[in-house]
Amino acid sequence: MKKVKKAIIPAAGFGTRFLPVTKSVCKEMLPIVDKPTLQYIVEEAVASGLKEILIITGRNKKIIEDFFDYTPELDSLLEEKEQEDLLKLSREMENLADVYFIRQKHPTGFADAVMYAKPFTGDEPFAILLGDDIIYTEQNCKPGIRQLADSYELTSKTTVAVMNVSDDYIPKYANIKAHELDERLCAIEKIVEKPKLSEKFSNDAVIGRYVVDKSIYGAIEKVPVPKKGEKYFTDALGLLAKEGMLNGYKFEGVRYDAGNKLDYLKANVEFALRDKELGADFWEYLKKLTEQSR
Ligand code: G1P
């Protein structure tokens, strides 16, 4: 059994759904309360024991690298002022994980981005975490990607996160046909990227957490290059499904799609309500606001 120790985070997209801010601030750095969305993803990987992380960036993403670097001017100022709490926050990312970067040369999508990880992952299985999906888990629950990694380590099959969604969300996500193996695990028979509602297999969607091994590279290579647009990562997963090598895992936790404005706002509200310093005051404010609008 091979242990999952590495993670990759594709982060080369333009973030067009958040224009105009994404003209100069990349979407991975948009905050949920006070932390960039990317920090939540890295923290989930680290809490899952995945401390070697490759971030696949692109042009105009330099601020991501800066975020993981140390900031001597700021830190010495905070030291001088004896602001220990703030200093701790400033240094949080420096030693959290071994973070590596590579640039995707052309914005040719998710499947192509994964190919950049080949030298980093070698023969080892690895996790893929998409930055738009935030999974919140309670203290007594394993982090989202750990749940998938545990399942992979038992089955040695590529494992993707699955969630039941309402019809409105079907055309936004990969959709699966599967049969249940146990309460959480299912064997995926078919998978399709963003189907029309009339073509859905089920209401089970794949969200941005995957544990794969080197078979994914061969599968991506086999997907034909379309005349228009990009190769879909989902089509590579489809090839694994045909071989009976793809499982879905119904994870425990609350998932937010930080890639669309409404869910991004919901994430901000819910994380703010959970915040020890802000939560109570923010709740009072929301209560007043809803009373006024009645
Ligand atoms: C990507 C994947 C899709 C998956 C989704 C989950 O789509 O291509 O299969 O269901 O993430 O968030 P995107 O949101 O980048 O369009």
Boltz pocket constraint, residues with backbone or C-beta under 6 A from the ligand:
constraints:
  - pocket:
      binder: B
      contacts: [[A, 110], [A, 130], [A, 132], [A, 133], [A, 172], [A, 173], [A, 174], [A, 193], [A, 194], [A, 205], [A, 206], [A, 207], [A, 208], [A, 233], [A, 234], [A, 259]]
      max_distance: 6.0
